[in-house]
Amino acid sequence: MTRVVVCECSCHDLTATYKNSIVFLLRILFIHQNFPGQFKFLAPALAADPRNTVLAMTMKQLHGREWQGVTLCSYSAKRSSTKDVHPWVSDFETKTIRGEACFHAALRLKAGGFTPDVILAHPGWGESMFVKDVWPLARLGIYCEFYYHGSGADVGFDPEFPQKNEGEACRLHLKNLNNLLHFQAADAGISPTEWQASTFPEPFRSRITVAHDGIDTGVVAPNPAISMVMNGNVRLTKQDEVITFVNRNLEPYRGYHIFMRALPELLRRRPGARVLIVGGDSVSYGARPAEGGSWKKIFIAEVRPTISDADWSRVHFLGNLPYQQFIQLLQLSMVHVYLTYPFVLSWSLLEAMSAGCAIVASDTKPLHEAIIDGETGRLVNFFDSEAIVHEVCSLLDDPAARAKLGASARSFAQSHYDLEAVCLPQQIQWVKELAMRKFVF
């Protein structure tokens, strides 16, 4: 059997390859600007079936042409956004530019002999907006991460950062144009959580299947023998009081400011504790600081004068860790703190559950599916730094409570989010039903 293992942006060399190929069960095309992204488990699982041929289009400029059985097709935009374009439509222009780049790359793939049966796309950056114009008979399934709202979700949640632009709701209406255009073209959607799916309007909400991306609970598991070295000379083990806090980037959307304001009292009350903070200096969600700089530095500057040098030496900012070290950090954690606006739920929360962490989390809607107060974690008001301190200290003083919460959290993660037993079978079934045209509306 001849497998397709070479694909560049031109894709002109595919025709001869396909003429010599057998008929595949499914020809699957993934589209993600930063592939694999949310498809890091699904794509290789589908490619592992020798009856399938799997390609992925991405704007990531890649050194290799194949990843875990998936043929990779890189492409890039040929123009940049217009200077001084109306701010309400700048987002849509950027998505249109990306969609145009993907459209032309898809035409080259088609000319090279590739026609997918199924297209699986993350539409968030606009790339897949026009793919059905290239392959109108292909079944399009989209990853439904979040639908924007002017109120009732992330926008307006935090009174400390009010919207200063009275036209923000108008801008968000236009930002949803990308979603709405995808709804017209897509045959079905998939969303990782019920709450995220609930942000999408009918009638498309009824086309969304809820199936999480999956946590490898065999890899992300408790490890009583874990140890890590901080600053080259401080070795920490499970016997040490380790408090962990994780963001992709340290910013208000994930409660970094609230956690930092809890630090002075937390350090005062726990003179032996170490606080390990993971996250970058940039912004993943929301606005950048109006005064410039980074949120990380702004809130360090706010609390540092109230923390002694000795206490501050027990706070470790670790940046963004390699995945294996990140798992070790969760395994080391005695109490893990996770805070978020009503927004996309972080993988890190479910990974902390899988690692058996005792978790203190914000009582915000995205967490209600995973954190049952008093069973799989403890919920606190997002804005209440004093409550965070109280719950963290209470758990640090109660090994039995920590063990019970951690065991319950891991059991919940295994039964609801395990990659092999739960999530991948659900996702693959969704792909099969999409291909078999079972989603009819």
C-alpha atoms as one frame of an Amber mdcrd trajectory, in Angstrom:
protein
   0.000   0.000   0.000   1.265   3.467  -0.869   0.866   6.044   1.893   1.068
   9.777   1.253   3.938  11.106   3.333   4.963  14.200   1.398   2.978  17.392
   1.231   4.192  20.941   0.792   2.241  24.088   0.205   2.329  23.532  -3.578
   1.054  19.925  -3.265   1.469  19.389  -7.020   3.221  16.037  -6.544   0.227
  14.290  -4.999  -1.544  13.302  -8.203   0.820  10.493  -9.147   0.829   9.211
  -5.582  -2.958   8.994  -5.437  -3.194   7.273  -8.826  -1.114   4.457  -7.333
  -2.985   4.351  -4.013  -5.742   2.043  -2.918  -9.114   3.433  -1.919  -8.890
   4.538   1.708 -11.690   4.095   4.206 -11.529   7.776   5.068  -9.566  10.732
   3.746  -9.372  13.153   6.647  -8.104  16.721   6.628  -7.320  18.586   9.843
  -7.079  22.386   9.840  -5.487  24.155  12.800  -3.226  27.188  12.668  -1.027
  25.666  15.385  -1.547  21.977  14.644  -1.982  19.649  16.442  -3.464  21.906
  19.130  -6.663  20.350  20.451  -6.266  17.484  17.948  -3.012  16.169  19.435
  -4.616  12.848  20.383  -7.392  12.521  17.810  -5.249  13.105  14.713  -2.648
  10.379  15.401  -5.391   7.993  16.558  -7.138   8.337  13.190  -3.829   8.129
  11.319  -2.975   4.905  13.151  -5.722   3.131  11.195  -4.009   2.044   7.939
  -7.325   2.368   6.098  -7.299   6.146   6.654  -5.152   8.814   5.077  -4.779
  11.882   7.248  -3.440  15.323   6.300  -3.175  18.494   8.337  -3.022  22.086
   7.129  -1.290  24.506   9.465   0.272  27.965   9.466   3.054  26.639  11.664
   6.227  26.575   9.600   7.385  23.007  10.026  10.764  21.361   9.674   9.346
  17.874   9.096   6.648  16.751   6.662   5.009  14.092   8.793   3.933  13.893
  12.428   2.739  10.623  13.964   1.384   9.387  10.648  -0.190  12.718   9.685
   1.037  14.369   6.492   1.709  18.056   7.190   0.950  20.932   4.818   2.317
  24.318   5.851   1.145  27.552   4.291   1.284  31.250   5.094  -0.688  34.427
   4.532   0.469  36.655   1.678  -0.653  39.951   3.173  -1.018  41.638   6.544
  -3.893  43.491   8.169  -4.765  46.958   6.912  -3.353  49.822   8.924  -6.029
  51.924  10.666  -8.861  49.605   9.613 -12.033  50.107  11.676 -11.375  48.452
  15.072 -14.710  46.623  15.025 -13.757  44.751  11.847 -10.007  44.331  12.318
 -10.478  40.882  13.824 -12.626  39.738  10.903 -10.141  41.109   8.374  -7.359
  39.097  10.016  -9.500  35.961   9.930 -10.382  36.622   6.282  -6.680  36.892
   5.394  -6.008  33.566   7.091  -9.078  32.031   5.451  -7.894  33.216   2.058
  -4.457  31.660   2.625  -6.052  28.357   3.605  -8.430  28.554   0.617  -5.568
  28.851  -1.880  -3.607  26.093  -0.148  -6.713  23.891  -0.325  -7.017  24.581
  -4.046  -3.434  23.399  -4.485  -4.201  20.257  -2.495  -7.235  19.617  -4.695
  -5.180  20.152  -7.855  -2.668  17.669  -6.449  -5.349  14.990  -6.253  -6.554
  15.174  -2.649 -10.272  15.340  -1.842 -11.190  14.774   1.810 -14.243  12.895
   2.981 -14.110  14.677   6.330 -12.597  18.013   7.354 -11.962  18.591  11.072
 -11.137  22.205  11.841 -10.605  24.611  14.680 -12.324  27.667  13.179 -11.150
  30.160  15.782  -8.632  31.888  13.529 -10.714  31.820  10.339  -8.630  29.341
   8.321 -11.473  26.955   7.532 -13.979  29.643   6.529 -13.857  28.840   2.810
 -12.869  25.155   2.621 -16.361  24.027   1.670 -16.038  26.274  -1.385 -13.171
  24.014  -2.430 -14.693  20.695  -1.370 -18.475  21.206  -1.145 -19.195  17.493
  -0.661 -16.783  17.037   2.259 -18.281  16.785   5.727 -17.046  19.644   7.928
 -16.796  19.217  11.693 -15.657  22.193  13.745 -14.141  22.481  17.219 -16.483
  24.758  19.153 -14.319  26.368  21.804 -16.202  29.563  22.669 -18.902  31.910
  21.414 -18.475  35.547  22.401 -21.018  37.346  24.571 -21.236  40.993  25.576
 -22.385  39.981  29.058 -22.950  36.891  31.156 -19.586  35.252  30.490 -16.049
  36.657  30.571 -16.849  40.216  29.453 -17.893  42.365  32.407 -17.180  39.604
  34.925 -14.333  41.399  36.710 -15.325  44.898  37.917 -11.654  45.779  38.383
 -11.276  45.841  34.608 -14.462  47.460  33.271 -14.988  47.913  29.566 -13.976
  51.465  28.726 -15.209  51.291  25.148 -18.972  51.680  24.886 -18.835  49.938
  21.516 -17.357  46.710  22.903 -20.642  44.817  22.528 -20.782  45.895  18.881
 -17.232  44.687  18.303 -18.098  41.303  19.843 -21.149  40.965  17.581 -18.845
  41.351  14.599 -16.229  39.072  16.137 -18.849  36.310  16.022 -19.129  36.675
  12.239 -16.476  33.998  11.924 -18.536  31.629  14.065 -21.740  32.408  12.190
 -20.175  31.806   8.785 -18.820  28.495  10.006 -22.255  27.518  11.301 -23.601
  27.924   7.771 -20.941  25.626   6.327 -20.347  23.090   9.094 -22.219  19.826
   9.407 -21.529  19.324  13.115 -19.461  20.598  16.018 -17.588  19.180  18.967
 -16.928  20.960  22.255 -14.788  19.877  25.221 -17.260  20.843  27.974 -20.983
  21.307  28.432 -20.498  24.901  29.546 -18.441  25.824  26.487 -21.060  24.204
  24.257 -23.762  26.170  26.074 -22.217  29.471  24.960 -23.227  28.705  21.349
 -26.678  29.740  20.127 -29.380  27.561  18.665 -29.887  26.081  16.201 -26.184
  25.242  15.983 -25.966  24.300  19.676 -28.006  21.184  18.866 -25.329  20.096
  16.376 -22.568  20.132  19.003 -21.376  16.901  20.603 -19.644  17.306  23.960
 -16.473  15.212  24.176 -13.331  16.392  25.924  -9.916  16.286  24.227  -8.826
  13.774  26.866  -6.278  13.406  29.662  -3.759  10.577  29.646  -4.483   9.561
  33.225  -1.835   6.836  33.033   0.869   9.438  32.445  -0.675  12.147  34.617
  -0.867  10.138  37.824   0.176  10.507  41.472   3.822   9.804  42.248   4.614
   9.616  45.987   8.354   9.396  45.241   8.471  12.616  43.198  11.135  15.242
  43.883  12.157  18.458  42.136  15.075  20.836  42.535  14.362  24.578  42.685
  17.011  27.214  41.991  19.634  24.513  41.597  19.881  23.765  45.319  16.424
  23.387  46.917  15.065  19.849  46.674  11.336  19.483  47.251   9.448  16.245
  47.906   5.908  15.219  48.834   6.806  15.912  52.464   7.210  19.635  51.741
   4.389  22.168  51.788   4.132  22.974  48.087   1.394  25.263  46.775   1.037
  25.406  42.996  -0.619  27.866  40.620  -0.610  27.417  36.837  -1.532  29.672
  33.911  -0.393  29.568  30.287   0.306  33.266  30.821  -0.036  35.072  34.141
  -3.055  37.330  33.648  -6.388  38.377  35.194  -8.516  35.988  33.077  -6.986
  33.130  35.062  -7.091  34.918  38.417  -3.399  35.715  38.693  -4.128  39.068
  40.375  -6.396  37.404  42.947  -3.843  34.730  43.750  -1.034  37.273  44.109
  -3.113  39.249  46.596  -3.487  36.079  48.656   0.285  35.565  48.781   1.288
  37.944  51.623  -1.077  36.351  54.151  -0.496  32.857  52.806   3.267  33.197
  53.226   2.837  34.729  56.682   0.625  31.888  57.882   2.715  29.135  56.296
   6.371  29.905  57.079   7.522  26.586  55.632   5.557  26.628  52.401   6.949
  26.982  48.901   4.801  28.583  46.205   5.478  27.407  42.647   3.960  29.606
  39.928   3.914  28.469  36.300   3.135  30.794  33.398   4.548  33.205  30.852
   4.741  36.991  30.812   2.459  37.556  27.835  -1.338  37.547  27.386  -3.416
  34.618  26.143  -6.840  36.133  26.780  -8.205  39.587  27.390  -6.413  42.892
  27.123  -2.813  43.793  27.744  -2.110  46.231  30.580  -3.030  49.786  29.598
   0.132  51.054  31.260   2.363  48.647  29.360   4.609  46.009  30.835   3.185
  42.653  31.894   0.448  41.596  34.309   3.053  39.440  36.012   5.221  42.421
  36.901   2.290  44.706  37.742   0.949  42.413  40.464   4.394  41.503  41.756
   4.956  45.244  42.221   1.608  45.550  44.021   2.240  42.858  46.656   6.029
  42.759  46.986   6.278  45.676  49.484   4.128  43.683  51.945   6.276  40.520
  51.719   9.611  40.154  53.489  12.711  39.106  51.586  12.769  35.810  53.473
   9.167  35.041  52.538   9.673  36.157  48.943  12.551  33.705  48.582   9.947
  30.934  48.952   8.045  32.091  45.851   9.308  30.532  42.615   8.245  31.843
  39.197   9.029  28.984  36.829   7.890  30.383  33.483   6.518  27.852  30.993
   7.729  24.354  31.793   8.310  21.398  29.460   5.351  19.050  29.777   7.154
  16.356  31.759   8.346  18.902  34.319   4.842  20.351  34.496   3.462  16.901
  35.370   6.157  16.516  38.027   5.128  19.857  39.492   1.507  18.671  39.796
   2.680  15.408  41.365   4.670  17.434  43.888   1.805  19.774  44.771   0.258
  19.605  48.230  -2.471  22.112  47.312  -3.193  23.333  43.789  -5.045  26.625
  43.154  -6.976  27.180  39.924  -8.960  30.346  39.170 -10.702  31.456  35.999
 -13.236  33.889  34.618 -16.307  32.242  33.020 -14.273  31.174  30.023 -12.609
  28.158  28.386 -11.654  25.527  30.970  -7.911  24.865  31.158  -6.481  21.420
  30.548  -4.248  22.096  33.565  -7.208  21.862  35.960  -8.140  18.383  34.725
  -4.478  17.347  34.711  -4.212  18.483  38.344  -7.236  16.304  39.126  -5.672
  13.352  37.311  -2.451  13.838  39.309  -4.464  13.550  42.520  -4.046  17.143
  43.651  -6.101  18.656  46.460  -7.619  21.597  44.590  -8.908  25.007  45.637
 -10.761  26.509  42.677 -12.941  29.453  41.768 -16.692  29.005  42.017 -17.238
  29.950  38.371 -19.471  28.095  35.913 -16.816  26.362  33.772 -15.598  24.468
  36.856 -18.955  23.138  37.985 -18.680  20.142  35.650 -15.434  18.975  37.257
 -15.162  20.385  40.776 -17.877  19.231  43.147 -17.427  21.327  46.271 -16.187
  19.187  49.125 -15.809  16.093  46.925 -13.361  16.707  44.072 -12.096  20.062
  45.341 -13.101  23.145  47.260 -14.776  26.085  45.554 -14.256  29.689  46.615
 -15.514  33.022  45.359 -13.190  34.071  42.521 -12.596  37.516  44.040 -12.072
  36.422  47.670  -8.355  36.209  48.361  -9.031  35.683  52.074 -11.167  32.623
  51.293  -8.359  31.232  49.139  -5.912  31.631  52.017  -8.352  29.999  54.428
  -9.031  26.974  52.227  -5.383  26.444  51.299  -4.273  26.622  54.929  -7.117
  24.371  56.041  -6.018  21.703  53.572  -2.344  22.069  54.457  -3.332  21.343
  58.065  -5.472  18.312  57.176  -3.651  15.450  55.401  -6.737  13.233  55.518
  -8.869  15.846  53.764  -6.166  16.362  51.131  -5.919  12.639  50.487  -9.696
  12.272  50.185 -10.075  15.217  47.804  -7.108  14.120  45.704  -8.305  10.533
  45.377 -11.817  11.712  44.487 -10.479  14.196  41.929  -8.381  11.500  40.257
 -11.275   9.044  40.199 -13.498  11.703  38.604 -10.835  12.498  35.991 -10.470
   8.812  35.150 -14.204   8.219  34.801 -15.004  11.399  32.839 -11.839  12.534
  31.030  -9.606   9.496  30.522  -8.133   9.624  27.043  -8.239   5.959  26.070
 -11.341   4.767  27.896 -13.646   7.758  27.497 -12.628  10.684  25.311 -10.955
   9.151  22.252 -13.790   6.639  21.731 -16.301   9.509  21.917 -14.326  11.636
  19.465 -13.759   8.803  17.003 -17.438   7.911  17.125 -18.234  11.557  16.352
 -15.914  11.442  13.326 -17.511   8.223  12.119 -21.015   9.641  12.464 -19.901
  12.802  10.676 -18.493  10.731   7.817 -21.628   8.570   7.672 -23.777  11.698
   7.460 -25.695  10.907  10.598 -25.837  14.586  11.546 -28.830  15.746   9.536
 -30.769  18.859  10.497
